[in-house]
Amino acid sequence: MCGISGFITNKINNEDEFIETIKSMNRSLAHRGPDFTSFWLDYRKGICIGHNRLSIQDLSSAGNQPMISDNKRFILSYNGEIYNYKELKSILVSKGFKFKTTCDTELFLKAFIHWGVECFNKFNGMFAAAIYDKKRNKIFLARDIAGEKPLYFYKKNKNFAFASEAKAFYKNFDISKNSKREFFDSFQHCLSETLWKEVFSLPPASFLCFNLSNFTY
């Protein structure tokens, strides 16, 4: 199942508090991935990416996440399964890519390096992912076409966060009046957003690009 998480901020009090925040997010998602938990951070830029792993295809530590590209430019936290990863892997190998693991996480990362956001259209599977491009200072959130894997994000002022479950944000959010009306008056479901203000579900078959330089998406 796995759990992904992360946050971006320009309001950093100290590095210990920064690290404890992402550890708390990981702990809240521990049930999604009991095999391994870790995080990657750039304290100077105010970004941290976490992951809780449930090992399936490659049980070795080589498949642990967040996964960092060979050139250290890209960092990936990914939840899901790519059914056609062997076919895509063969294409990438023919393009000169080398693989160290048998997991589809490495395939996901190298597919993004080669095709950019177009790789999301090439995947046959279910996924929610966050990929940080250090050179462009942008983070990409993506979700599969059917929305099988959940992905939530939070944005307020100079704070941005994402996670497999909204409870990872550890905030006391106010209830959205529009969502409350949708839920109780007709559908028993929120069509437009979540029940909480400032917390949103990334729609299926979509991706979001967040620019760390100006805090816009």
C-alpha positions in Angstrom: 0.0 0.0 0.0 2.7 2.5 1.0 2.2 6.1 2.3 3.8 9.2 0.9 4.1 12.6 2.6 5.9 15.8 2.5 5.8 19.5 3.2 7.3 22.8 2.0 7.6 25.9 4.1 9.6 29.2 4.4 8.8 29.4 8.1 11.5 27.2 9.6 12.2 27.8 13.2 15.0 25.1 13.5 16.1 22.0 11.8 15.0 19.7 14.7 11.4 20.9 14.5 11.6 20.5 10.7 12.7 16.9 11.0 10.2 16.1 13.8 7.3 17.3 11.5 8.1 14.9 8.7 8.6 12.1 11.2 5.2 12.8 12.7 3.7 12.7 9.3 5.4 9.3 8.6 4.2 8.0 12.0 0.6 8.9 11.1 0.9 6.7 8.0 2.8 3.8 9.5 -0.1 1.4 8.9 0.3 2.0 5.2 3.9 0.8 5.1 5.4 -1.2 8.0 8.5 -2.4 6.2 10.5 0.8 6.1 10.1 4.4 6.8 12.4 7.3 5.9 12.6 10.9 4.6 14.7 13.2 2.5 15.1 16.9 3.2 16.7 20.1 2.1 16.6 22.3 5.1 18.0 25.3 3.2 15.1 25.2 0.7 12.5 24.2 3.3 11.4 20.9 1.7 11.0 17.5 3.1 9.6 14.3 1.5 8.7 11.2 3.5 7.7 7.6 2.8 6.4 4.5 4.5 7.1 1.3 2.5 5.2 -1.9 2.0 7.6 -4.1 0.0 6.0 -6.1 -2.8 8.1 -6.5 -6.0 11.6 -6.0 -4.8 12.1 -6.8 -1.1 15.7 -5.5 -0.9 16.7 -2.2 0.6 17.5 -1.0 -2.9 13.9 -0.3 -3.3 13.5 1.9 -0.3 12.2 5.4 -0.6 12.4 8.3 -1.0 14.4 7.2 -4.1 17.0 9.5 -5.4 18.1 9.6 -9.0 21.7 8.7 -10.0 22.5 12.3 -10.7 20.9 13.4 -7.4 18.6 15.8 -9.2 15.2 14.0 -8.7 13.7 12.6 -5.5 10.6 10.3 -5.6 8.1 9.2 -3.1 5.7 6.8 -4.7 2.7 4.6 -3.8 1.2 2.1 -6.3 1.9 -0.5 -8.9 2.7 -0.1 -12.6 1.4 -3.2 -14.4 3.3 -2.5 -17.7 6.6 -1.6 -15.9 8.5 -4.4 -17.7 7.5 -3.1 -21.1 8.4 0.4 -20.2 11.7 -0.7 -18.6 12.7 -2.5 -21.8 12.2 0.8 -23.7 14.2 2.8 -21.2 17.0 0.1 -21.3 17.1 0.5 -25.1 17.6 4.3 -24.5 20.6 3.6 -22.3 19.1 3.6 -18.8 20.6 1.2 -16.3 18.5 -0.3 -13.5 19.7 -1.4 -10.0 16.5 -2.9 -8.8 13.5 -5.0 -10.0 10.9 -2.6 -8.5 8.6 -0.4 -10.4 9.6 2.6 -8.2 12.9 2.9 -10.1 11.0 2.5 -13.4 8.7 5.3 -12.3 11.6 7.6 -11.5 13.5 7.0 -14.7 10.4 7.2 -16.8 9.9 10.7 -15.4 13.5 11.6 -16.1 13.1 10.5 -19.7 9.6 11.5 -20.6 8.7 14.2 -18.0 5.0 14.5 -17.1 4.2 12.6 -20.3 5.2 9.4 -18.4 2.0 9.5 -16.4 0.0 8.8 -19.6 2.3 5.8 -20.4 1.7 4.1 -17.1 -0.9 1.3 -16.9 -1.5 1.0 -13.2 -2.5 2.7 -10.0 -0.3 5.3 -8.3 0.1 8.5 -6.3 3.5 10.1 -6.4 5.6 13.1 -5.6 8.7 14.0 -7.6 11.0 16.8 -6.7 13.2 18.4 -9.4 16.0 20.1 -7.5 17.3 21.9 -10.6 13.9 23.5 -11.5 12.9 23.8 -7.8 9.5 22.3 -8.5 7.6 19.3 -7.1 5.2 17.3 -9.1 2.2 15.5 -7.6 0.5 12.9 -9.8 -2.4 10.5 -9.5 -3.6 7.5 -11.6 -6.4 7.7 -14.1 -9.0 6.0 -12.0 -8.0 7.6 -8.7 -7.4 4.3 -7.0 -4.5 5.7 -4.9 -5.4 8.7 -2.7 -3.4 11.9 -2.6 -4.3 15.0 -0.6 -2.7 18.4 -0.4 -2.9 21.5 1.8 -1.9 25.0 0.9 -2.1 28.1 3.1 0.2 31.2 3.0 3.7 29.9 2.7 3.0 26.3 3.7 2.3 23.4 1.4 1.9 19.8 2.3 0.8 16.5 0.7 0.1 13.0 1.9 -1.7 9.8 1.2 -4.2 10.6 4.0 -5.2 14.1 5.2 -4.7 13.2 8.8 -1.0 13.4 8.2 -1.2 17.2 8.2 -2.0 17.3 11.9 -4.1 20.4 11.6 -7.4 21.5 13.2 -9.2 22.4 10.0 -12.5 24.2 9.8 -15.4 22.4 8.0 -16.1 23.8 4.5 -19.7 24.9 4.2 -20.0 23.9 0.6 -18.7 20.4 1.2 -20.9 20.0 4.3 -23.9 20.9 2.1 -22.9 18.4 -0.6 -22.3 15.6 2.0 -25.5 16.0 4.0 -28.0 17.3 1.6 -27.7 14.9 -1.3 -24.7 12.7 -2.1 -23.1 11.6 1.2 -19.9 12.5 -0.6 -17.9 15.6 -1.4 -17.8 16.1 -5.1 -15.7 19.3 -5.3 -13.2 19.0 -2.4 -12.8 17.5 1.0 -14.8 18.3 4.1 -12.1 20.6 5.3 -11.1 24.1 4.2 -7.7 24.3 2.6 -7.4 20.6 2.1 -7.9 19.2 -1.3 -7.9 15.9 -3.1 -5.8 15.8 -6.3 -8.3 14.7 -9.0 -7.8 11.4 -10.7 -5.8 11.4 -14.0 -4.1 14.7 -13.1 -0.9 16.2 -11.9 0.0 19.3 -10.0 3.2 21.3 -10.3 4.2 23.3 -7.3 6.9 26.0 -7.7 9.0 26.4 -4.5 10.4 29.7 -5.8 7.1 31.6 -5.6 4.8 29.1 -3.7 2.4 28.8 -6.6 0.8 25.9 -8.5 
